[in-house]
């Protein structure tokens, strides 16, 4: 599939058809996230399975020179269509698909990330990828896309509960968060808050390096890039529990 979004022609392909883009796709995800988001978690331990078992559902956008400029990572899941039937979040999706049977007899396509190179932001590539993924879901007879969305503006307000943050609106009544706003404009609906979408537990010393300041005692600490405080425990470890927002794009 080819799509023109500017002066240069862009090509959308599946990773299964262009396996050589796997490393570039992973680098792109890393560049779009705080460094700690790639640390060990139940989901991150299983991320590499996306390139193997679910390569058909990884979408790559390349420019005229074949350079990767955007990517979407997803996998099929079995979901009953209700908010109560959703997985706990991104970790739960990957654990359930890799270790269990969540990807068997799928009814929806779950996107875990949509990433765009800094040089190509502002060119509506996230919308391009969401539409393409929705077309794929429709073609496979699935009910649509279900996405644990990481709101791009939430890191500026880590002390505000996610349930309150998603209620914020712009003066014209749209969601305050730009990424949530994009989903809404494409026809998505908000289903639920994924309070424990990603859980990362590491020694306090490692978190101190990421934060750039000491964490001298137990309590919550605001770490740059985190959507919620990192909780330091008396045993010398600290845990980051990331909330996401479940959005659904029907087909």
N, C-alpha and C positions, 0 to 999 in steps of 0.2 A: 504494500500500500504506500502511495506517495501522497504527500500533503504539502502544499505551498503555504507557508506562514510568513513570508517575507521575501527579500531579494533572492535568497538561496533556496534551492529545492531541498526539502527534508524527506527522509524515508523512514517509515515506521515498519519495523520487522520484529519477528519473534526471536527470542534467544535460541530456540531450537533450530532456527534457520541460519543463525549467525553466532555459533558458540564462542567464537573468538572474542566476542564483546563482554564475556562474563566478568573478567577482571576489571574492565573499565566501568561496568555497571556497578560493581561493588565499590570502587573508588568514588564514583559519583554519589552514592548513598552516603558514604563516610564524609565527603566534603559538605554535604547538606545538613549534617547533624553535629551536635556537640560531641567531642571525642568520647565521653563516657557512655554514649549511647551504643557504642560498639563493644563495650565490655561484656563479660560473661553474664548471661541471663538464660533462662530456660529456652526462650525463643532464639536468641543469638547463637546458642550452641547448635541449633538446627538450621540456621539460615542457609548454609551451603546446599541443603537439599533442594532449594528452589531452583538452582541451576541444573540439577540432575533430574530429579523426579518430576519437576514441574516447569521445565524449560519452555514449554509451549505457552505458558501464561506470563512469561517475562517479556515485556515490550521494550524495544529500544528505538530511539530516534537518532538518526545520524544525519550529518550535513553532507554537502556535495563531495567532500573529501573522505567520507567514511568515518569521520570522528563522531563519537557518541556525545550527544548534547542533552539527552533526557532519557529517563527510563522509568518504568513502572514495574513493581514486583508484586505478583499475586499468585493465588492458587485456588482451586475449586474447594468448596466446603459444603457440607450438608447442614442446612439451616431451615427451621420450620416456619420462618417468616414472622416470628414474634420477637418482641424486645426481650422477653424472658428466656427465649431460646438461643440468644446470642452467646458466643464464647465470652470468657472474662476479658479477653483482649488479644493483643498481638502474640504474646507468649503462648496463650492458651490455644490459639489457632495453629501455630507451628508445632507445638507439642502434640496436639490432637491429630494433625495431619501426618506427621512423621512417625510418631509412636503408636498412634491409634488408627481409627477408621474414619476420621472426620472428612477426609477427601473422597471417600467412597460414596457412590450414589449421590453426587453433589446436586444441590439445588440453587447455588449462588456462587458467584466469583468474589473472592475476598482480595482486595488490594491492600498490601501492607506498607507500601511506600510509593511516592511519586517524587522523583528528583529531577532537577533541571540545573545544568551547568550555569555558573554565574554569568558567563558571556552571552547566554541566550534567555535570561530572565526578561519578563515583560513581553514575550512573544506568544503568550497564550498556549505554551506547550503543555502545561498541566491539563487544560481543557481538552486539547487534542488527545492526550493519553486517556483521559477519563471517557471521552466519547468512543475511542477505539475499544477500550476494555468493555464498555457497555454493549457495543456492537458484537463483540466476541461472546459475551454472556447471552445475548439474544440469539445468536446463531447456534449456540449450544443448547438452547431450550431452557436456560436457567432463568430464575425470577429477577435477576439483576445483580448489581454490585453492592456489597456490604463492606464498609471501610472503617477501621479504627483510626479516625483522623487525629493527627497531632496538630492542633491549632498553632499557626505560625507566630501569633502575637502573644500567646499565653506566657512565654518565658519572661515577659516584662512584668507580669503580675503573678508571681509564684505563690503569693500568700492568699490569693483569692481562690476559693473553691471552684473547681471546674463547673459545677452545677450552677453557680452564680455567674461565672464568666460567660457561659453560653447564652445567658439571658440578656447580656449587654447588647444594645442596638445603636446604630448610627442615627443621626437626625432624620434620615429618610426611612428609618424602620428596618434596615437590613442588619444582619449580624455584624457586630463590631469587629470580629476577627476576619481578616481578608481571606483566609483559606476556607473557613466555614462559609463565607459569603460566596465564594466561587462554587462550592458544592450546591448551595441553595439555588443559585442562578441557573445551574444545569438541571434543576428539577429534583434534587435530592431532598430527603426528609431526615430529620434528626430522630433517632430511635431511643438512645440511652447513653448514659455516661459509663465508660469503661474505667472504673476507679483504679483497677490494678492491671492495666494493659501490659506494662513492662516492669519487672522487678529486678533491680541490680543491687546485690549485696557485696561489699568490698571492704577491706581494711580502711580505717579512718585515714591512715597515712596516704593511701592512694587518692582518696577524695580530697585531702588537703592539697595535693599536687594539682588536681584538676581545678580546684576552687581558687588556688593562689593565696590562701590564708589558713591559719591554724584552726582546728576544731578542738578546743581544749577540754570540753566536757560533753556529757550527753545533752541532746536537744536537737532542734531543727535548725538547719543552716541553708541559706539561699546560695545556691551554686549557679554561676552563669550558665545559661542555656537550659536549666531544669525548669519544668513546669510546676513543680511543687518542691517544698523543702526536702533536703536530704536529712534523714533522721540518724543521728549518731547514738550508739548504744554504749552502756558501761563496759561491754566486753571488748571494746576496741574496734568494732565493725560499724559500718554505717550503711543504711539501706535507702535507695531511691525507688519510690513507687510512682510510676508515671500514669496519670489519668489521660485517657483519650476520649473521643466522642464518636460513638457509632453512628454513621450516616449510611443511608440506603438510597441507591439510584435504581428505581424500577425500570424495566425494559418494556 
